[in-house]
Amino acid sequence: MLASFVDEVCGTLARLCAYLMTLALMALGGIALWQHLPDVTTMETSPKAWSEAARTVPAFAVSQLIFPGKTETYEIFRHSEGGRKDVFHWSGTGGVPVAQLEIYRPGEEVDQVGSAAGYLAARMDPAGARELEAAGIIDSKFGTVILFRRIGITEAAHACLRFFKHVDEPKFRLSGWSCLGEDMPARRAAIGCILNRPVLLSAGNDTKFTELFARTEVRRSNCAIAGTPALSADWVMGADNPRLRGTF
């Protein structure tokens, strides 16, 4: 009986030790998982970056005649949640950038544009975005387009103008900038040429987008290649911000 009691005690102690070791292993596994949990959370909540889609079929084309002697580059970027950006770059002598047009069709991603001026300023000067001010509006086949310029810049020969146009249905955005032209009217005319010349090559299954471009082609105006097209005499379409006189 004594020997049986001793065996029972030894067996109980052995089972207890095994139970405690199992609990210790579970605790170590939980600690290790907890230490890696913040990394997983950060990875899941971090914004997904855009990536260049080199083999994607071009969706747009822009006439080479609008900027004779300028080199054109066409890039396509895709977002993992469906967004697409078609970006045209124009460069002059020595590869110096002179103009850019971005056509953005959003997918399910969150579009963190903020204000139009802030978005354009960040694109032009990512290292230190400068404040922009309104520089009037122009007409295009997509309707009126807002223009911006850096605060304090007026008629400087190399001043650049930014433009921004948001369309609700179908949802897409036109934006970019241009440094072409010797004065403000010429720079405005150059942007007008950029916005009137995009041609849709393929919209996939997006029939609304195809219908929109078909309607805009009817509104497209001629773009003077060797000169500045006549500007509207309307004070809203003038070369600068409208300046009102008097009081309301």
Protein Blocks (a to p, Z undefined) as FASTA:
>chain_A
ZZmmmmmmmmmmmmmmmmmmmmmmmmmmmmmmmmmmmmmmmmmmpccdddddfkbccfbd
cdfklmghiacdddddddfkopacdddddddehhiafbdcddddddfbccdebpmklmmm
mmmmmmlpcddddebjaddfkbpcdddddehiakbfkbccddddddfbdcdddddddfed
jbfklmmmmmmmmmmmpccfbgcjalklmmmmmmmmmmpccddfkbccdddfbfklmmbd
cddedjZZ
